[in-house]
Structure formats: structure tokens, C-alpha cells
Amino acid sequence: MESRDAIVKALILSANLFLEMDFSSDDEENETVLVENYDDGPNAHNASAAAVAALKITRWSGDEYQMYLKLSAETFEFLYQLIGPKLRRVCYGMPMVEAHLQLMVAIHKLTSLKTYRNASDMFNLKKSTGYGCTNRVISALHDLAPVFIKWPSQAGVRKISRSFQEVSGFPGIIGDLGQYRFNELYVTEKYDNNGILFQAICDHTRKFTHCHIASSNSEMNEWLKNYLGDATLFPANTHLISTSPYPLHENLMVPYKEESDMQKNFNKKLVAASVIGECLGNLLGRFESLHRGLSLNKTNRTHLVACCVLHNICELKGDKYKGERIKIEKMSRSSFPCSLRAKMKRDAIAAKLSNS
């Protein structure tokens, strides 16, 4: 109880010191004053370290947010308002790391190749504390997936189709389908060396509208076949497109293999409309933690979905990724029977495009 009172006392003291500090003085001097005033109680060192880290955060500029978190200060504040309440203890227990700091260390871990130890050290936290903060934030973001990754409404479908057509002239597009394999880097006999197969659909704004994770090509093909066969998702004369090696389907338009003049025009328009490569490239470029290799387990599924949620939030806030985009390599061809109706639909669209 005494240690808890000491921490509370230290936090109150730090807040008062922060308000009274002369910010024109050197940063190191202010941090030294703050640490010296924390010499009270057995947990003084941990409390002072966290307070110094929190003090540094309040002084970050917009460029520093981009440098360390790969997002803007406005996006970070939006995230804090969104999931901050979930990062605070609602029952009696040991004091938690301040919500701002938890969110900061978690995003830094997700957007970098650093280990938990290195990411935590940057914020003067122990490895175990940084690990707990990151998992807590990932879980909160994962819970928001139904809110930020969802299939468009009927009004949304019309808007997406119209926007795609304005850019490329290609009619009826309500999403762009693509895929990526997250290979397991540390392969042992206990793990599937195929890693995670990730399949995603995005709209014209580069936001994900659907994501699916599988462990094998056969599982992915089965999901895709069932998804494309769901008539409730595709109003009349609408479809997905893809430049990846998918089979032609009535609800999925892909390029022609043999190219006449009409077919070349169709392929050109379809490629001009495709944005999934940019979308996946931005996801992998911003969230470098995904490069460490993901085996198929619940933790990594949650990790990947949380990054997709963060990606959509950044796109929603107009926070475009400004770094190097990862090039998406084409994967092996998916296969299931192609219907005559699908061929007739593609030929009709090609004819319409050639006459426009």
C-alpha cells in the first residue's frame, strides 16, 4: 500500500513539475529535475523512467511521429480517443502504464523491425511491460475489425463502382482482390513452412473491405469459391477485379491471356483500375513487424488483422504512407472451373469498353 501511495505521489509531483518547467531550457536538465524528485519509495525508478518517457512524448513534433510511428500526430490522437479507455484498468490492481505510452510503444513495435526489448527500451520500459502494452493495444484494435473492415452497403457499392469507373472507365467494380504470403522465417518441424496466406479486397480509397487468412492454397481456393458464389454480396452487374492469377468468375473479372485489340483494351482498363498492389504495398511498408515471418497461429492472426485495422484508420484520416512501398510478387495460380456465363460477361464488358 505504501509503494502504491508513493507512485501516486510521484505521478502528481511529476504533473506539477511539468506545468512549472521552463520549456526554453535544455531537455536533459528538465529530465534530470524530474528524476531527482522521484526518489521516494521502492518503485521510484520505474515511475520516474515512465514519467520521463511521457514527458518526451508530449514534446514530439509531427515529423517525429512520422519517424518513429509512421503516422501523423492527428491519427495518433484519434487512436488514443478510440482505444484509450481500453488501456486503463477498471478494477483494483497495480498501476498501469499511461495509455498514451502504451499506444506509443505498441505502434512503434508494429511499424518497425525492432524486438520487444529494443522497442521497450526506447520508452524506458522493461521488455515484459512493452510486451504487455503491445498485446493489449493489438487486442483492442482487433476488436475494432468489424467496424473498420466491412463490406460496403448498397449505397457504398454504388459509390465505389462510380469512383472506379471515373478513374479507369471500367464498369461495375466494387473491389480489387489480391493476395500475399507471409513466409515463416524460422522454420522448424513444428511449423508449417508455408506461413500465412493472406487474401484481401480493397476499395478505390485503398481501404480493406474484407480480409481472409488461410494456411494452404486449397483452403484459400475453397473460401474464394464460396465467397464469389454469395449472390447477396454482388448486386446486378457488379464484380471484383484482380490482376493476380485468379480464375475467371462471374463475380471476378481477370485479364485475358490471348490478346486481340479488344482484349488488350480490356486488360489496359482493368490494370488501370487496380489498386490492391498499392494497398498491400502500403500495409507491408508501414508495418515492418509483418516482415519478421508469421506462422499460422491465433497471435499472428490477431497481429495481422490489427495492422489492417490501423491501415484503414490511416487511410480514413488521410494519413498516406510516405515511405518505400513493398513490391507484391504474384503467387501461384488459383484454380476452379470457369463458367460460360463468366466468359460471356467478360466479353460483353470488353465490347462495351472498345465502343466507348
C-alpha positions as CSV (number, residue, x, y, z in Angstrom):
1,M,0.0,0.0,0.0
2,E,2.9,2.3,0.8
3,S,4.5,1.7,-2.6
4,R,1.2,2.4,-4.3
5,D,0.9,5.7,-2.4
6,A,4.5,6.5,-3.4
7,I,3.7,6.0,-7.1
8,V,0.6,8.2,-6.9
9,K,2.6,10.8,-5.1
10,A,5.3,10.7,-7.7
11,L,2.9,11.0,-10.6
12,I,1.2,14.0,-9.0
13,L,4.5,15.6,-8.4
14,S,5.6,15.0,-12.0
15,A,2.5,16.6,-13.3
16,N,3.1,19.7,-11.2
17,L,6.7,19.8,-12.2
18,F,5.8,19.5,-15.9
19,L,3.4,22.5,-15.6
20,E,6.1,24.6,-13.8
21,M,9.0,23.7,-16.1
22,D,10.7,26.3,-18.2
23,F,10.5,24.8,-21.7
24,S,13.1,27.1,-23.0
25,S,15.8,25.2,-21.0
26,D,17.6,22.1,-22.2
27,D,15.6,18.8,-22.3
28,E,18.2,16.9,-20.3
29,E,18.1,19.4,-17.5
30,N,14.3,19.1,-17.2
31,E,14.5,15.3,-17.2
32,T,17.2,15.4,-14.5
33,V,15.0,17.5,-12.3
34,L,12.1,15.1,-12.8
35,V,14.1,12.1,-11.9
36,E,15.6,13.7,-8.8
37,N,12.1,14.5,-7.5
38,Y,11.1,10.8,-7.9
39,D,13.5,9.5,-5.3
40,D,10.7,8.2,-3.0
41,G,9.6,4.6,-2.5
42,P,10.7,1.2,-3.9
43,N,9.1,1.8,-7.3
44,A,10.6,5.2,-7.8
45,H,13.0,4.2,-10.6
46,N,10.3,2.6,-12.8
47,A,7.9,5.5,-12.1
48,S,10.5,8.1,-13.0
49,A,11.5,6.4,-16.2
50,A,8.0,6.2,-17.4
51,A,7.4,9.8,-16.5
52,V,10.5,10.9,-18.4
53,A,9.3,8.9,-21.5
54,A,5.8,10.5,-21.2
55,L,7.4,14.0,-21.0
56,K,9.4,13.3,-24.2
57,I,6.2,12.2,-26.0
58,T,4.4,15.5,-25.2
59,R,7.3,17.3,-27.0
60,W,7.2,15.2,-30.2
61,S,6.8,17.2,-33.4
62,G,4.8,15.9,-36.4
63,D,8.0,14.8,-38.1
64,E,8.9,12.7,-35.0
65,Y,5.5,10.9,-35.1
66,Q,6.2,10.1,-38.8
67,M,9.8,9.0,-38.0
68,Y,9.0,6.7,-35.1
69,L,5.4,5.7,-35.6
70,K,4.9,6.2,-39.4
71,L,1.7,8.1,-38.8
72,S,0.6,11.7,-38.1
73,A,0.0,13.2,-34.7
74,E,-3.6,13.7,-35.6
75,T,-4.0,10.0,-36.4
76,F,-2.3,9.0,-33.1
77,E,-4.7,11.3,-31.2
78,F,-7.7,9.7,-33.0
79,L,-6.4,6.3,-32.0
80,Y,-5.9,7.4,-28.4
81,Q,-9.5,8.7,-28.2
82,L,-10.7,5.4,-29.8
83,I,-9.0,2.8,-27.7
84,G,-7.6,4.8,-24.8
85,P,-10.4,3.7,-22.4
86,K,-9.5,0.0,-23.1
87,L,-5.9,0.7,-22.0
88,R,-6.9,1.8,-18.4
89,R,-7.6,-0.5,-15.5
90,V,-11.2,-0.6,-14.5
91,C,-10.7,-2.7,-11.4
92,Y,-8.4,-2.5,-8.4
93,G,-4.8,-3.6,-9.1
94,M,-1.3,-2.4,-9.7
95,P,-1.0,0.9,-11.5
96,M,-0.8,0.6,-15.3
97,V,1.4,2.4,-17.8
98,E,-0.3,5.6,-19.0
99,A,-2.5,4.9,-22.0
100,H,-0.6,7.3,-24.3
101,L,2.6,5.5,-23.6
102,Q,1.1,2.1,-24.1
103,L,-0.2,3.1,-27.5
104,M,3.1,4.7,-28.4
105,V,5.2,1.6,-27.7
106,A,2.7,-0.7,-29.4
107,I,2.6,1.3,-32.6
108,H,6.4,1.7,-32.6
109,K,6.7,-2.1,-32.3
110,L,4.2,-2.7,-35.1
111,T,5.8,-0.3,-37.5
112,S,9.4,-1.4,-37.0
113,L,11.6,-4.5,-37.2
114,K,12.7,-4.0,-33.5
115,T,12.4,-6.7,-30.9
116,Y,10.2,-6.2,-27.9
117,R,13.3,-5.4,-25.8
118,N,14.6,-2.7,-28.2
119,A,11.1,-1.1,-28.7
120,S,10.5,-1.0,-25.0
121,D,13.9,0.5,-24.2
122,M,13.1,3.5,-26.4
123,F,10.3,4.4,-23.9
124,N,12.3,3.4,-20.7
125,L,10.1,0.3,-20.2
126,K,11.0,-3.2,-19.4
127,K,10.6,-5.9,-22.1
128,S,7.8,-7.6,-20.3
129,T,5.9,-4.3,-19.8
130,G,6.4,-3.4,-23.5
131,Y,5.1,-6.9,-24.5
132,G,2.0,-6.5,-22.4
133,C,1.3,-2.9,-23.7
134,T,1.7,-4.1,-27.3
135,N,-0.6,-7.1,-26.9
136,R,-3.2,-5.0,-25.1
137,V,-3.3,-2.5,-28.0
138,I,-3.3,-5.3,-30.6
139,S,-6.3,-6.9,-28.9
140,A,-8.1,-3.6,-28.8
141,L,-7.5,-2.9,-32.5
142,H,-8.5,-6.5,-33.4
143,D,-11.9,-5.9,-31.6
144,L,-12.5,-3.0,-33.9
145,A,-12.1,-5.0,-37.1
146,P,-15.9,-5.3,-37.7
147,V,-16.2,-1.5,-37.5
148,F,-13.3,-0.6,-39.9
149,I,-13.1,-3.7,-42.2
150,K,-16.5,-4.3,-43.6
151,W,-18.3,-5.0,-46.8
152,P,-19.9,-1.8,-48.2
153,S,-23.6,-1.1,-48.0
154,Q,-25.8,-0.8,-51.1
155,A,-25.1,3.0,-51.2
156,G,-21.4,2.2,-50.7
157,V,-21.4,-0.2,-53.5
158,R,-22.8,2.4,-55.9
159,K,-20.2,5.0,-54.8
160,I,-17.3,2.6,-55.1
161,S,-18.4,1.4,-58.6
162,R,-18.8,5.0,-59.7
163,S,-15.4,6.0,-58.4
164,F,-13.6,3.1,-60.1
165,Q,-15.3,3.9,-63.4
166,E,-14.4,7.6,-63.2
167,V,-10.7,6.7,-62.9
168,S,-10.5,3.8,-65.4
169,G,-13.7,3.7,-67.4
170,F,-14.2,0.0,-66.2
171,P,-17.8,-0.5,-65.1
172,G,-19.3,-2.4,-62.2
173,I,-16.1,-2.7,-60.0
174,I,-16.9,-2.9,-56.2
175,G,-13.5,-4.1,-55.1
176,D,-10.0,-5.2,-56.0
177,L,-8.8,-8.7,-54.9
178,G,-5.2,-9.6,-54.1
179,Q,-3.1,-12.0,-52.1
180,Y,0.2,-12.2,-50.2
181,R,2.1,-15.0,-48.5
182,F,3.8,-14.2,-45.1
183,N,6.5,-16.8,-45.1
184,E,7.7,-18.3,-41.8
185,L,11.3,-17.2,-41.4
186,Y,12.2,-19.6,-38.6
187,V,11.0,-22.9,-39.9
188,T,11.2,-26.0,-37.7
189,E,9.4,-29.3,-37.9
190,K,6.7,-28.0,-35.6
191,Y,5.6,-25.2,-38.1
192,D,4.1,-25.2,-41.5
193,N,6.7,-23.7,-43.8
194,N,4.0,-22.1,-46.0
195,G,3.4,-19.4,-43.4
196,I,0.2,-17.4,-43.6
197,L,-1.7,-16.9,-46.8
198,F,-3.4,-13.5,-46.8
199,Q,-6.2,-12.6,-49.2
200,A,-7.7,-9.1,-49.2
201,I,-10.2,-7.0,-51.0
202,C,-9.9,-3.2,-51.1
203,D,-12.0,-0.3,-52.5
204,H,-11.0,2.7,-54.5
205,T,-9.7,4.5,-51.4
206,R,-7.2,1.7,-50.7
207,K,-9.1,0.6,-47.6
208,F,-9.6,-3.1,-46.9
209,T,-13.3,-4.2,-47.2
210,H,-12.5,-7.9,-46.5
211,C,-9.6,-9.9,-45.3
212,H,-9.1,-13.7,-45.1
213,I,-6.3,-15.7,-43.6
214,A,-5.6,-19.4,-44.5
215,S,-2.8,-22.0,-44.2
216,S,-3.0,-23.6,-47.7
217,N,-3.9,-22.9,-51.3
218,S,-6.7,-25.4,-51.2
219,E,-8.3,-23.7,-48.1
220,M,-7.9,-20.3,-49.8
221,N,-9.5,-21.6,-53.1
222,E,-12.4,-23.1,-51.2
223,W,-13.0,-19.8,-49.4
224,L,-12.8,-17.8,-52.6
225,K,-15.2,-20.1,-54.5
226,N,-17.8,-19.8,-51.7
227,Y,-17.3,-16.0,-51.3
228,L,-17.7,-15.3,-55.0
229,G,-20.8,-17.5,-55.1
230,D,-22.6,-15.4,-52.5
231,A,-25.1,-13.5,-54.6
232,T,-26.1,-11.2,-51.7
233,L,-22.6,-9.5,-51.9
234,F,-22.8,-8.7,-55.6
235,P,-25.7,-6.6,-56.9
236,A,-26.6,-6.9,-60.6
237,N,-23.7,-6.0,-63.0
238,T,-21.1,-5.7,-60.3
239,H,-17.9,-7.7,-59.7
240,L,-14.4,-7.7,-58.3
241,I,-11.3,-7.4,-60.4
242,S,-7.9,-8.8,-60.0
243,T,-4.5,-8.7,-61.8
244,S,-3.3,-11.7,-59.7
245,P,-3.5,-15.2,-61.2
246,Y,-7.1,-16.0,-60.3
247,P,-9.6,-17.9,-62.5
248,L,-12.3,-16.0,-64.2
249,H,-15.7,-16.0,-62.4
250,E,-19.0,-14.2,-63.0
251,N,-18.2,-12.0,-60.0
252,L,-14.4,-11.7,-60.6
253,M,-13.0,-10.2,-63.8
254,V,-9.4,-11.0,-64.7
255,P,-7.3,-10.1,-67.7
256,Y,-7.4,-12.1,-71.0
257,K,-4.4,-14.4,-71.7
258,E,-4.6,-14.1,-75.5
259,E,-4.9,-10.5,-76.6
260,S,-6.8,-9.2,-79.6
261,D,-7.2,-5.4,-79.9
262,M,-10.4,-5.6,-77.9
263,Q,-8.9,-7.8,-75.3
264,K,-5.8,-5.6,-75.0
265,N,-8.1,-2.6,-74.3
266,F,-10.0,-4.6,-71.7
267,N,-6.7,-5.6,-69.9
268,K,-5.4,-2.0,-70.0
269,K,-8.6,-0.6,-68.4
270,L,-8.6,-3.4,-65.8
271,V,-4.9,-2.8,-64.8
272,A,-5.6,1.0,-64.7
273,A,-8.4,0.3,-62.1
274,S,-6.4,-2.0,-59.9
275,V,-5.2,-0.6,-56.6
276,I,-4.7,-3.7,-54.4
277,G,-0.9,-3.8,-55.2
278,E,-0.6,-0.3,-53.8
279,C,-2.8,-1.1,-50.8
280,L,-0.8,-4.2,-49.8
281,G,2.5,-2.4,-50.5
282,N,1.5,0.4,-48.1
283,L,0.4,-2.2,-45.5
284,L,3.8,-4.0,-45.6
285,G,5.8,-0.8,-45.9
286,R,4.2,0.9,-42.9
287,F,4.0,-2.2,-40.6
288,E,7.5,-3.6,-40.8
289,S,6.8,-6.1,-38.0
290,L,5.0,-8.2,-40.6
291,H,8.3,-8.9,-42.2
292,R,9.6,-10.9,-39.3
293,G,7.8,-14.0,-40.5
294,L,4.4,-15.1,-39.4
295,S,3.4,-18.7,-38.6
296,L,-0.3,-19.6,-38.6
297,N,-1.5,-19.2,-35.0
298,K,-4.0,-17.1,-33.1
299,T,-1.5,-14.5,-32.0
300,N,-0.2,-13.8,-35.5
301,R,-3.8,-13.7,-37.0
302,T,-4.7,-11.1,-34.4
303,H,-1.4,-9.2,-35.2
304,L,-2.2,-9.1,-38.9
305,V,-5.8,-8.1,-38.5
306,A,-4.8,-5.3,-36.1
307,C,-2.3,-3.9,-38.7
308,C,-5.1,-4.0,-41.3
309,V,-7.4,-2.0,-38.9
310,L,-4.6,0.5,-38.4
311,H,-4.1,0.8,-42.2
312,N,-7.8,1.5,-42.7
313,I,-7.8,4.1,-39.9
314,C,-4.7,5.9,-41.5
315,E,-6.5,5.9,-44.9
316,L,-9.7,7.1,-43.3
317,K,-7.8,10.1,-41.8
318,G,-6.0,10.9,-45.0
319,D,-2.7,9.8,-43.4
320,K,-0.9,8.5,-46.5
321,Y,2.1,6.3,-46.2
322,K,5.1,8.2,-47.5
323,G,7.9,5.6,-47.2
324,E,9.1,2.9,-49.5
325,R,6.3,0.6,-50.8
326,I,6.9,-3.1,-50.8
327,K,6.5,-4.7,-54.3
328,I,3.9,-7.5,-54.3
329,E,5.0,-10.6,-56.2
330,K,2.4,-12.7,-58.0
331,M,1.6,-16.0,-56.3
332,S,0.8,-19.4,-57.8
333,R,-2.5,-19.6,-59.8
334,S,-5.7,-20.4,-58.0
335,S,-8.0,-22.8,-59.8
336,F,-11.7,-23.7,-60.1
337,P,-14.0,-24.2,-63.1
338,C,-14.8,-21.2,-65.2
339,S,-18.4,-20.9,-66.3
340,L,-19.7,-19.9,-69.8
341,R,-21.7,-17.1,-68.2
342,A,-18.4,-15.6,-66.8
343,K,-16.8,-15.7,-70.2
344,M,-19.9,-14.1,-71.8
345,K,-19.9,-11.3,-69.1
346,R,-16.2,-10.5,-69.7
347,D,-16.7,-10.4,-73.5
348,A,-19.7,-8.1,-73.1
349,I,-17.7,-5.7,-70.9
350,A,-14.7,-5.8,-73.3
351,A,-17.0,-5.0,-76.3
352,K,-18.6,-2.1,-74.3
353,L,-15.1,-0.7,-73.4
354,S,-14.0,-0.9,-77.0
355,N,-17.0,1.1,-78.2
356,S,-16.7,3.8,-75.5
